[in-house]
Amino acid sequence: MSTEKRLMRVAEMLLSGAIEVVDLSAPLGPQTPILTLPPELAVDTPKIEIHTISEYDKNGPFWAWNWLKLGEHSGTHFDAPHHWITGKDFADGYTDTIPVKNFVAPANVIDCSAEATANADFLLTADGVKTWEAKHGPIGRGEWVLMRTDWDRRNGSVEAFLNTDASGPHSPGPTVDCIEYILSREAIGWGTQCIGTDAGAASGMNPPFPAHNLMHKANRYGLASLCNLDRLPPKGVILIAAPLKIVRGTGSPVRALALVPRS
């Protein structure tokens, strides 16, 4: 079958519903949980603001439109390599310079939802990934690895989603050796359902924040605050996650979508 016929077959399956499009993004608005930084760093990402320019009124009688105030790493978002100091020197490490073919790739979904429900500080290790591969097949070169925790069910509450107490944030994520192993498989990126791609305890790891430190050092990408991973199979998914083409952008909110064959 020719490439053209294969693409037409995909289009037919999308129209017929044989391929389902699953929305992996959270609503983006004033109630979206925003990551807060330690007070000594002084500056936080602002809460999202949506301001009306006109809505069929004297400022625009026939049209409605808004202006927005938001950070690059708000809501369901894409982390570009330039977001972290280890990725700062890549010429193709900005949202406007990343090759666009990298925004569409297969995805592997590792279900850690039971473990994360039992323990908010659950950490996925390299051995955990290898166990998953033994059951579902190897992670391929150029594929995403997504950690399903069902953390998106907390998204309606800022307190529950950030889950921070006097000892710090508590949320599941990867260990250092987990990220090292995923990179050895030549994955294109790592995604989670939490506020960021690292675990709440990642500041105490060596190196700290491995999902950021190591993935971006390898010119790879991150996705955070994903939703609806419970609707995806472990394999057989095509992930579309295209950031806005922000000039020298370090990241961007995305409407992440998954193409999933209906069983």
C-alpha atoms as one frame of an Amber mdcrd trajectory, in Angstrom:
protein
   0.000   0.000   0.000   1.397   3.431  -0.925   2.002   6.141   1.679  -0.772
   8.212   0.123  -3.246   5.347   0.468  -2.141   4.750   4.062  -2.819   8.397
   4.921  -6.198   8.260   3.221  -6.975   5.120   5.221  -6.160   6.977   8.449
  -8.422   9.850   7.345 -11.234   7.389   6.643 -10.786   5.787  10.063 -10.908
   9.192  11.753 -14.130  10.063   9.941 -15.727   6.695  10.676 -14.713   6.734
  14.347 -12.478   3.669  14.007  -9.739   5.946  15.338 -10.812   7.939  18.385
  -9.286  11.338  19.191  -8.786  11.592  22.963  -8.246  14.993  24.567  -5.305
  14.847  26.991  -5.482  18.502  28.062  -6.966  20.216  31.107  -9.138  23.341
  30.785  -6.998  26.486  30.742  -8.400  29.372  32.753  -8.262  31.368  35.991
  -8.833  28.212  38.081  -5.947  26.256  36.503  -3.429  25.173  39.187  -0.119
  26.978  38.750   3.242  25.793  40.068   4.494  27.942  42.948   8.203  28.472
  43.560  10.020  28.804  46.892   9.554  32.304  48.362  13.279  33.066  48.170
  13.020  33.022  44.365  10.601  35.949  44.562   8.898  35.553  41.161   6.047
  33.141  40.399   4.178  32.390  37.198   1.034  34.550  37.356  -2.392  33.023
  37.539  -4.086  32.839  34.171  -6.180  35.853  33.272  -8.696  36.141  30.423
  -9.757  39.690  29.564 -12.536  40.642  27.155 -11.628  43.027  24.337 -15.123
  43.026  22.869 -18.197  40.836  22.753 -20.722  42.211  20.247 -20.662  45.617
  21.930 -19.396  49.165  21.316 -15.794  47.902  21.253 -16.609  45.405  18.518
 -20.238  45.188  17.420 -19.906  42.026  15.305 -17.166  40.054  17.022 -15.920
  38.654  20.328 -12.292  38.234  21.348 -10.090  38.230  24.429  -6.540  38.918
  25.489  -4.702  36.549  27.794  -2.116  36.703  30.554  -0.392  33.381  31.199
   2.977  31.734  31.630   4.534  29.366  29.105   4.368  26.497  31.610   0.704
  26.822  32.592  -1.841  24.022  32.547  -1.183  21.102  30.206   2.094  22.221
  28.718   5.166  21.312  26.696   8.685  21.737  28.104  11.308  22.606  25.491
  15.012  21.897  26.160  15.799  25.586  26.722  13.484  25.481  29.749  16.347
  23.965  31.806  19.949  25.085  32.153  21.214  21.736  30.871  19.421  22.315
  27.556  20.200  25.991  27.105  22.728  25.606  24.270  20.602  23.712  21.733
  19.806  25.881  18.711  16.736  23.691  18.099  15.746  23.763  21.759  13.092
  26.493  21.569   9.403  26.115  20.753   9.951  27.924  17.432  13.020  25.925
  16.380  12.123  22.332  17.324  11.528  20.278  14.132   7.757  20.024  13.750
   7.911  16.284  13.012   8.837  15.823  16.682   5.381  16.982  17.750   3.761
  13.777  16.440   5.035  10.461  17.790   3.944   7.096  19.224   3.395   6.919
  22.968   3.861   4.307  25.671   1.534   4.619  28.684   2.840   3.113  31.933
   0.000   2.634  34.403   1.121   3.589  37.931  -2.344   4.704  39.049  -2.780
   2.088  41.786   0.655   2.819  43.255   0.140   6.591  43.126  -3.283   6.281
  44.748  -1.753   4.307  47.609   1.296   6.573  47.910   1.371  10.161  46.632
   5.194  10.032  46.698   5.401   6.919  44.491   8.490   6.809  42.262   8.734
   4.889  39.005  12.135   3.210  38.673  14.061   1.764  35.742  13.129  -1.711
  36.967   9.489  -0.691  36.920   9.806   0.397  33.290  11.593  -2.854  32.368
   8.810  -4.874  34.011   6.275  -2.943  31.952   8.305  -3.585  28.767   8.424
  -7.313  29.506   4.618  -7.327  29.424   3.852  -4.794  26.689   6.959  -4.623
  24.499  10.001  -2.367  24.275   9.931   1.414  24.194  10.964   2.422  20.681
  13.299   5.122  19.444  11.531   8.454  19.057   8.544   7.500  21.219   6.978
   9.266  24.190   6.833   7.645  27.621   3.827   8.734  29.692   3.377   7.963
  33.395  -0.288   7.387  34.200  -1.139   8.212  37.823  -4.723   9.542  37.442
  -3.462  12.696  39.177  -5.676  14.679  36.789  -8.646  13.723  38.974  -7.281
  16.230  41.502  -7.318  19.058  38.964 -10.499  20.627  40.337  -8.655  21.626
  43.523  -5.441  23.644  43.554  -4.601  22.303  47.024  -5.138  18.666  46.061
  -3.303  19.027  42.751  -0.217  20.716  44.214  -0.464  18.560  47.380   2.050
  20.573  49.392   2.546  20.594  53.163   5.253  21.832  55.536   7.658  19.170
  54.279   7.188  20.159  50.646   5.233  18.911  47.618   4.048  15.319  47.399
   3.408  13.920  43.928   4.527  10.846  41.971   7.214  10.870  39.315  10.380
   9.234  37.995  13.642   8.315  39.685  17.008   9.258  38.196  17.598   5.755
  36.874  14.120   5.742  35.332  14.930   8.778  33.197  18.395   7.428  32.413
  16.862   4.176  31.190  14.211   5.922  29.092  16.946   7.995  27.470  18.915
   4.823  26.757  15.842   3.653  24.821  16.105   6.925  22.797  12.648   8.147
  23.781  11.672  11.572  22.476  10.093  12.746  25.729   8.593  12.061  29.135
   5.109  13.068  30.252   3.147  13.058  33.513  -0.248  14.024  34.892   1.168
  16.177  37.691   1.981  19.902  37.770   5.484  19.196  36.437   7.399  16.332
  34.872   9.328  15.559  38.084   8.190  14.020  41.351   7.445  16.226  44.340
  10.586  14.848  46.024  12.811  15.503  42.983  14.736  18.389  44.536  16.505
  15.881  46.816  17.607  13.542  44.012  21.085  13.385  42.446  20.955  15.084
  40.059  17.932  17.060  41.237  14.847  17.190  39.030  16.028  14.396  36.708
  13.120  14.648  34.271  14.154  18.245  33.618  17.900  17.929  34.137  18.498
  14.801  32.078  15.759  14.938  29.444  16.590  18.495  28.405  20.317  17.791
  28.567  19.624  15.179  25.885  17.581  17.683  23.808  14.375  15.863  24.656
  10.980  17.141  25.745   8.501  17.096  28.606   4.718  17.159  28.970   3.005
  18.034  32.242  -0.558  18.157  33.583  -1.791  15.607  31.063  -5.339  14.285
  31.450  -7.319  11.179  30.523  -4.407   8.767  30.318  -6.831   6.170  31.720
  -8.486   6.213  28.274  -5.310   5.122  26.493  -3.946   1.593  25.970  -0.338
   0.846  26.953   0.737   0.933  23.304  -0.692   1.709  19.874  -1.263   5.428
  20.509  -0.132   8.375  18.391   0.437  11.505  20.486   0.102  14.994  18.993
   1.566  17.692  21.250   2.429  20.890  19.394   3.473  23.982  21.384   2.756
  27.484  20.152   5.515  28.842  17.905   6.693  31.331  20.519   9.931  33.044
  19.503  12.680  31.656  21.739   9.939  29.984  23.772  10.903  27.682  26.633
   7.540  25.950  26.584   3.889  26.435  25.819   0.397  25.356  26.830  -0.779
  22.652  24.420  -3.956  20.900  23.354  -2.441  17.426  23.543  -4.360  14.819
  21.558  -4.058  11.048  21.242  -5.140   8.988  18.242  -6.438   5.705  19.630
  -7.844   2.705  17.732 -11.269   1.723  18.985 -11.365  -1.814  20.308
